[in-house]
């Protein structure tokens, strides 16, 4: 950690990463350029990374200086929605050729005036496939907003009491709506008392923007020196959790873990590593994760937040998950 701190502090002090600069909003033209990238630059033929098989990926760019900063995403069929940490919404369709088309840019209504980036620090996104309702988690405000399917109109706003004391820059970094209607919200750096190696996870029985009983508290222990940045539910009910680290030696690296949070309140859970993103494979500030299905295959999409920095990229990578999943979720038992 003593090597990771100076670089992270430097980034926080830069106007782009700190959020104190005027908020840039996407405009015209609505264009995206996609450049194919290998998994491993030293071995372009490589496709296997742990439990993942690389199916292709691209570096996304645009002439619009507001483009990038993607912290969460939604993938439904060939339709992609990328949400930046400044409230910019990028939508497009993309087929097997990895070329975006039907591109649309929009601006997300959110907390504050929206004049500076910090006002719209939208870090997490999840949705209800049946109704299309979408929930967004905002750091700096520790708030959850519910929107319509197009992310055009806010419907409800909540500042959950269980998140009130979360760090300003370590709030609801990951959020997932489970198929049973429950919600999981991960604090990026919010830690349970007495467990500095763990992160708080709140489990809401239903919509966190509506009044109901207080959420259950769980704890997730990420890999050492890593923080959770996104999560997605697998068909068998377990989760994929994406974790990120920043260090002087490797800059941004990431680990993808398999985690089972179908446990009793108060449980402390660790994951199993499925893939590690570090040299020589693609590694960047991976913050967005989505799981889809293509026939019998489970597809994993990962996207990177470029922080508006020239030395980072907006990557969008596609993988097939190769490990065998359980046929049905087992009942929750015990505490960790």
JOQUI-V164727 format. One record per residue. PHI is phi in radians with two decimals (none if undefined). PSI is psi as a letter, one per 40 degrees, with the letter a starting at -180 (999 if undefined). OMEGA is omega in whole degrees, 0 to 359 (* if undefined). Layout:
BEGIN
phi: (PHI | PHI)
psi: (PSI | PSI)
omega: (OMEGA | OMEGA)
END
This chain:
BEGIN
phi: (none | -1.15 | -1.55 | -1.39 | -1.11 | -1.02 | -1.20 | -1.14 | -1.14 | -1.04 | -1.13 | -1.14 | -1.44 | -1.31 | -1.00 | -1.13 | -1.40 | -1.35 | 1.55 | -1.55 | -1.41 | -0.96 | -1.34 | -1.48 | -2.04 | -1.11 | -2.39 | -1.83 | -1.43 | -1.49 | -2.30 | -2.39 | -1.87 | -2.09 | -1.99 | -1.11 | -2.27 | -1.39 | -1.15 | -2.24 | -1.14 | -1.44 | -2.56 | -1.03 | -1.46 | -1.19 | -2.26 | -1.75 | -2.45 | 1.01 | -1.56 | -1.98 | -1.98 | -1.32 | -1.84 | 2.30 | -2.99 | -2.46 | -1.70 | -1.69 | -2.41 | -2.72 | -1.32 | -1.36 | -1.12 | -1.46 | -1.25 | 2.05 | 1.27 | -1.33 | -1.98 | -2.76 | -2.74 | -2.24 | -2.23 | -2.29 | 1.12 | -1.78 | -1.79 | -2.04 | -2.20 | -1.92 | -1.97 | -1.52 | -1.43 | -2.15 | 1.43 | -1.50 | -1.97 | -2.06 | -2.11 | -2.86 | -1.89 | -2.68 | -1.76 | -1.17 | -1.48 | 1.06 | -1.89 | -1.16 | -2.55 | 0.86 | -1.44 | -2.40 | -1.97 | -2.66 | -2.03 | -1.47 | -1.16 | -2.90 | -1.15 | 1.20 | -1.42 | 1.41 | -1.31 | -2.09 | -1.03 | -1.04 | -1.12 | -2.10 | -1.34 | -1.46 | -1.87 | -2.45 | -2.62 | -2.63 | -2.67 | -1.78 | -1.04 | -1.30 | -1.64 | 1.47 | -0.94 | -2.26 | -2.01 | -2.21 | -1.73 | -1.93 | -1.29 | 1.19 | -1.93 | 0.83 | -2.17 | -2.18 | -1.98 | -1.85 | -2.17 | -1.30 | -1.10 | -1.60 | 0.98 | -1.69 | -2.16 | -1.15 | -1.96 | -2.56 | -2.31 | -2.43 | -2.10 | -0.97 | -1.04 | -1.21 | -1.87 | -1.08 | -1.75 | -1.19 | -0.97 | -1.01 | -1.80 | -2.44 | -1.47 | -1.29 | -1.33 | -2.37 | -2.60 | -2.45 | -1.59 | -1.40 | -1.12 | -1.47 | 1.64 | -1.36 | -2.14 | -2.03 | -2.18 | -1.75 | -1.43 | -1.12 | -2.22 | -1.24 | -2.03 | -1.15 | -1.04 | 1.44 | -2.27 | -1.16 | -1.56 | -1.91 | -2.14 | -1.26 | -2.17 | -1.79 | -1.99 | -1.58 | -1.18 | -2.66 | -0.90 | -1.24 | -1.57 | -1.87 | -1.19 | -2.96 | -1.22 | -1.01 | -1.20 | -1.34 | -1.82 | -2.15 | -2.44 | -2.02 | -1.76 | -1.34 | -0.98 | -0.97 | 1.24 | -1.92 | -2.21 | -1.23 | -2.11 | -2.88 | -2.60 | -2.61 | -1.48 | -1.56 | -1.00 | -1.56 | 1.70 | -1.42 | -2.04 | -1.69 | -2.14 | -1.65 | -2.19 | -2.24 | -2.31 | -2.14 | -2.51 | -1.17 | -1.30 | -1.99 | 0.93 | -1.51 | -2.26 | -2.55 | -2.33 | -1.81 | -2.11 | -1.67 | -2.30 | -1.98 | -1.82 | -1.47 | -2.30 | -1.31 | -0.97 | 1.60 | -1.22 | -2.01 | -2.13 | -1.96 | -1.81 | -2.04 | -1.18 | -1.87 | -2.80 | -2.16 | -1.80 | -2.66 | -0.85 | -1.67 | -1.46 | -0.98 | -2.61 | -2.78 | -1.41 | -1.24 | -2.24 | -2.10 | -2.46 | -2.54 | -2.11 | -2.30 | -2.16 | -2.26 | 1.12 | -1.53 | -1.56 | -1.66 | -1.83 | -2.05 | -1.89 | -2.29 | -2.24 | -1.98 | -1.65 | -1.46 | 0.98 | 1.21 | -1.77 | -1.19 | -1.65 | -2.06 | -2.20 | -1.61 | -1.63 | -2.32 | -2.07 | -2.10 | -2.35 | -1.89 | -1.42 | -1.82 | -1.41 | -1.35 | -1.75 | -1.21 | -1.28 | -2.61 | -1.14 | -1.38 | -1.19 | -1.26 | -2.43 | 1.09 | -2.26 | -1.77)
psi: (d | d | d | d | d | d | d | d | d | d | d | d | e | i | d | d | d | d | e | e | i | i | h | h | h | i | b | i | i | g | i | h | h | h | h | i | i | i | d | h | d | e | g | e | e | h | e | h | h | b | e | i | h | h | e | i | i | i | h | h | i | i | e | h | e | e | h | a | f | h | e | i | i | h | h | h | b | e | h | h | h | h | h | i | e | e | e | h | h | h | i | i | i | h | a | e | e | f | h | i | i | f | h | h | i | i | h | h | i | a | i | a | d | e | d | i | d | d | d | f | g | h | d | i | h | i | i | h | d | d | d | e | i | h | h | h | h | h | i | d | e | f | i | h | i | h | i | i | d | e | f | d | h | h | d | i | h | i | g | h | d | e | e | d | e | i | i | d | f | f | b | g | d | h | h | h | h | i | d | e | e | i | i | h | h | h | h | d | e | h | i | i | h | e | g | e | e | i | i | h | h | h | h | h | d | a | h | e | e | i | h | a | i | i | i | i | h | i | h | h | h | i | i | h | e | i | i | h | d | i | i | i | h | i | d | e | e | i | i | h | h | h | i | i | i | h | i | d | d | e | b | h | i | i | h | h | i | h | h | h | e | g | i | i | i | e | i | h | h | i | i | h | h | d | i | h | g | i | h | e | i | h | h | a | g | h | e | h | h | i | h | i | i | g | b | e | i | h | h | h | h | h | i | i | h | e | e | e | i | d | e | i | i | g | i | h | i | h | i | h | h | e | i | h | i | i | d | i | h | i | i | h | i | a | i | 999)
omega: (182 | 177 | 182 | 188 | 185 | 181 | 180 | 177 | 178 | 179 | 180 | 180 | 178 | 183 | 184 | 185 | 186 | 179 | 183 | 180 | 176 | 183 | 178 | 182 | 180 | 179 | 179 | 359 | 178 | 183 | 176 | 174 | 182 | 179 | 182 | 179 | 175 | 173 | 184 | 182 | 180 | 181 | 185 | 180 | 183 | 178 | 186 | 175 | 183 | 181 | 182 | 169 | 183 | 180 | 179 | 179 | 184 | 165 | 182 | 177 | 177 | 175 | 178 | 183 | 179 | 184 | 176 | 179 | 189 | 184 | 178 | 181 | 175 | 178 | 178 | 184 | 178 | 181 | 183 | 171 | 177 | 181 | 180 | 177 | 172 | 176 | 174 | 181 | 179 | 178 | 175 | 170 | 182 | 180 | 184 | 180 | 178 | 177 | 180 | 174 | 187 | 186 | 177 | 174 | 174 | 183 | 182 | 171 | 182 | 184 | 173 | 181 | 183 | 181 | 177 | 187 | 184 | 180 | 185 | 183 | 183 | 189 | 185 | 183 | 172 | 187 | 175 | 182 | 182 | 184 | 185 | 178 | 185 | 180 | 180 | 177 | 181 | 169 | 184 | 177 | 186 | 184 | 173 | 178 | 175 | 182 | 172 | 186 | 182 | 184 | 182 | 186 | 172 | 180 | 180 | 180 | 179 | 171 | 186 | 181 | 181 | 179 | 189 | 183 | 176 | 179 | 183 | 182 | 181 | 186 | 189 | 185 | 181 | 180 | 180 | 173 | 181 | 182 | 178 | 178 | 176 | 179 | 172 | 179 | 182 | 169 | 182 | 179 | 177 | 188 | 174 | 180 | 178 | 179 | 184 | 180 | 184 | 176 | 180 | 171 | 177 | 177 | 176 | 181 | 180 | 182 | 183 | 178 | 178 | 181 | 179 | 180 | 181 | 181 | 172 | 178 | 173 | 177 | 177 | 178 | 180 | 174 | 184 | 178 | 176 | 176 | 178 | 180 | 176 | 180 | 178 | 182 | 175 | 179 | 182 | 176 | 174 | 184 | 159 | 177 | 179 | 181 | 185 | 175 | 174 | 180 | 178 | 185 | 185 | 188 | 181 | 170 | 184 | 174 | 176 | 183 | 171 | 186 | 177 | 180 | 175 | 187 | 181 | 177 | 180 | 181 | 174 | 191 | 172 | 180 | 174 | 183 | 177 | 181 | 178 | 182 | 179 | 181 | 9 | 182 | 178 | 177 | 183 | 182 | 184 | 183 | 186 | 185 | 175 | 178 | 177 | 177 | 172 | 187 | 179 | 185 | 171 | 184 | 179 | 176 | 178 | 179 | 184 | 173 | 183 | 178 | 182 | 183 | 182 | 184 | 175 | 182 | 170 | 182 | 173 | 189 | 182 | 180 | 168 | 179 | 190 | 184 | 182 | 180 | 178 | 180 | 180 | 181 | 174 | 178 | 178 | 179 | 167 | 178 | 182 | *)
END
